[in-house]
Amino acid sequence: MTSILTLVPQREATNLTKIQISRVRDAVRGGVPIILSENEAADIPVAEPPDPSIVAAALDGAPIDAITVKARGRRKALLLADMDSTIVREETLDELAAFAGIGDRIAAITARAMNGELDFQSALRERVAMLKGLPIEMLERTWAGVRIMPGARELVATMRARGALTALVSGGFSFFTERVAQALGFEVQRANVLLDDGAALTGAVTEPILDRAVKLATLHELAAQRGLKLSATLAVGDGANDLEMLRAAGLGVAFHAKPVVARDVKARVDHAGLRALLFAQGYPAAVFAGGE
């Protein structure tokens, strides 16, 4: 069998049953299933990547993700992760804007930019300009409300424990990536830098802006530093500015992604948390590090 189909359910909503696993196995004519976590994740060896519509029909609408990867080289040596709506639940710029009383206006621009409807750099400059004069203590207040995505700690800790390099690369801001990286153990963090005058935001951001091109370049750079082929890399993100790195990575995962990304990326996690990225690499739950 040259490929593996991994099933992972929405953890809070449903269990993965033996009946569901059997239905999928029969539908794709797979091999003997391997349980990675009881009621939570299973591998089904397959001769070739199955038709997603066949898998979906076998699952009959259950909130279960189905990720197909090559059997060879499943475990990756580099993780490159987006931050907002991926490693953390929030869009931190939108949350910061709420303190300025313009949360809805900025969130509308963010949504369009993340779905590829607006130029990312222009949209970022426009949103940051709207924050001019916001007291810098609002950054700390925003950080206090940031929630880590379920499975993020385990993803980073387990991959680091197995020797992988972990990097957080965001089109957001370094104020937040620095804190997220420290909290979760990312070894590398890169993001845009908000400018201030010591008391308030100036409405500007350092140039050049970290965008989709820089994310892709970072993937190539870090892989080269480790002497890795891109096939040995894993990238995860949700927005249009993540598309190039998701396409280029050995395993690019669209995580609860915007429509433009979900349409373009084969490996998707629409229901489960970030533990699914470990299961997709063949890790059983018994070896996970950094429990939630």
N, C-alpha and C positions, 0 to 999 in steps of 0.2 A: 504494500500500500504506500503510495507516494505522498498522500495528504492526510491531514487530520481535521475532522470537524468537531469543534468544541461547543458544547451546549452549556449555557449559564443563564439561570432565571433571574428575574427581578427579586432580589433576596427577601425584601419585606413583604412581597405580595404572593409569592407562590413557591412551592418546592418543585424540584425536578424529579419526576417519578420514573420508576422502572418501565412503566407502560409507555411514557413519552419517549424515553430513550429507545425502546424497542421499535416503536412506530417509525422514528427517524431512521434507525439503523436499517429497517426493512425497506423504507422508501428510497434510501440512497445505496442500498446493497453494500452496506459497510461490514467491517470486521467486528470482532468481539469488543464491546465497549470497555473502557477503562474508567473507573470511578475516581475522580480527583478529589471530590469532597461529597460526602453523602448528602443527597437531596439538593446539592448545589452545583455540581459541575461534573461533566463526563466527556471523555474523548471517544470519538468513533473513527477508526481508521477507514479511509476510502481510497479507491483506486485513482480517482480524479476529483477535482472540485465539483461538488454537486450543484445542480440548478437551484438557486435560492427559492424559487417558487415551489419546488418539490418539498424542500425542507419546511417552508412556511405552511404548506398544506398539511404536512404531517403533524406540525405543532398546533394546528387548528386555532390560531389566534392567541395562544398562551403567551404571556410576556417573557419570552425566553430568547436570548441572543444566540445566534449560531455563527461561529467564526471559523473559517476554513484557512488553514496554513499549510505550508509544505512540511512534511514530516522531518526532513533533514534541516538542521540548523534552526530549530524552533527557539532555543533560548538565546536571547540577544545580549550583546555586550555593551550596548549604549542605549540609554533611555533619554529621549528629548521630549519634554512635555511643555505644552502651553499651560498657562496658569488660570486665567479667568474662565469660569464655567467648565473647567477641566480638573485642575488640582484643587481649586477652591470653588465653592458653589456660586459665588457672586461674580458679577462684572464690577470690579472695584471702582472703576471710573464712574459708573452709574450710581453706586452707593455714595461716593464722595460728592457727586452732584446733588444728591438729595439734601445734603447739609447746606447747599447754596440755594435751595428752593427751586431748582431747575432739573430735578431728577427725571421727570417725564420727557422733557425736551431732549435731554442728552441721551436717554435710553432709546428714544426713537431713532436717533442718528446711529447709535451703537448697533442696533438691530439691523439696520440697512447695511452698515459697513461690514458686519460679520457675515451677512448673506451675500456679500460681493456686489451689492448694488451701488456702493460709493467707493471712490478711491480712498484707501486706508489712510495714507499720509494726510491728505486734505481733511478727511473727517476727524482725525485725531487732533490736528491743529485747531480746527473749528471748535471742538468740544473743550479743549484745554483753554482756549481764549475766553470761553464763557465762564471759566472758573477764576478769572482774574480778581484779586482782592480777597479770595477766600482765606481765612486765617489758617496757618499751617497746622494748628492743633487739631483741625478737623481731619487731618490724615490719621492721627492716632485714634480718634473717635471712630473713623471708618474701619481701621484695622481691628478694633475691639469687636466689631460685628462680623468679621470674616469667619466663615465656617469651612473647615477642611472637608473635601469630598470623601465619602465613604470608600475605603480601600486605598487611599493615597499613601498613608503611612506604610502599609504593608507592601505596596508596590515598590516604593523607593527603598525601604529597608531590605526587602528580599533580594532585589536586584543588586544592591550594593553588597550584600552578604555573599552573593555569588560572583562578585568581581566586576560587575558592570559599572560603567561611569554613568552618573545621573545628572541631567542638566535641565534647568527650568529656564525657558526662553519665552518671554512674553512681550506682546505689543503694548502691554500696560506699563506700570511704573515700578522703578527700582525700590521705592519706599516699601512696596508690598512684596516684591519678589525676594528682597533681602530677608524679610521676616518669615516668609513661607519656606524659603530654602533652609534657614536656620531651624525652623520648627520641625521640618520633615527630613533633613539630612541631605538635601541636594548638594552635590559638590560644586556645581557651576550654576550661576544665575546671571541672566542678562535681561535688561529691559530698558525702557525709555526713562529719562530723568526729568522730573518736574522741576522747574526753576522757581525760586522764591527770593524775596528780599530780606529774609530773616524774620519776617512777621506774617507775610501773606504770599500767596501764589501770584506770580507775575503774569500768568496767562500764556506762558511759553514753555516749550519743551526743548531739550538739547537736540541738536542735529548732528548727524543724520538720524532719522527716525528708524527705529527697529520695526521692520515690516516683514512681509512674506519672503522677500528676497534675502533678508538678513537671517531669517529662521532657516532657510534652505542652506545658506552659506555656512551657518553654524553647524548644521548636521554634517556637512562635508568636512569642515575644519576639525571637529571633535573626532570624527571617524578616522581621519588621517593621523591625528595625534596619537591615537591608540593602534594605528596600523590595521584598521578594520575595513572590510568591504562593507558597502551600504547594506548588503544582505544581512549583516550582523547587527543592524540597528532597529530600534523601535521608536516610533514617533506617535504622539497622541495629541489631539486637539479637536476643536469644535467649530472654528470659524473659517471664513474664506482666506484669511491671512495664514492659515495653517496648511492650505491645500498642497503647496509645492513640497513641503517637507513630508507630508503624509504620502504623497505619490512616490517620493524618492526613497523613503525608508524601506528596509527589508520587510517590516511589518508596520504599516501605517494604519492607525485606528481612529475612526471618526467616533468621538465620544459624545453621545446625546447631541448630535451635531445639527447645525443649521441646514436647511434643505439643500442648498447648493453644494455643501460638503457631503451630505448623506448620499446624494445622487452620484457622486464622483468616486467615492472610496468604497472598495469592496468589503473591507473588514470594519464592521460597525458594532458599537455597543449602544443599543437604544434603551435597554431596560436595566441592566445590572450596574454595579459600581465598578471601581477600578481594579478590584480583585480579578475581574474577568481578563485583564491583560496578563496576569500571572498564569491563570488557567490556560489561556491561549498559547502560552509558552511551554505548557506541559508540566508546570509545577503543581504538585498536590498540595492541598491546604496544610497538610502536616508539616511542611517545611517553611511555611510563611514566617517571616520575621516581622517585628514591629507591630504587633496586634493592636487593633483599634482600642 
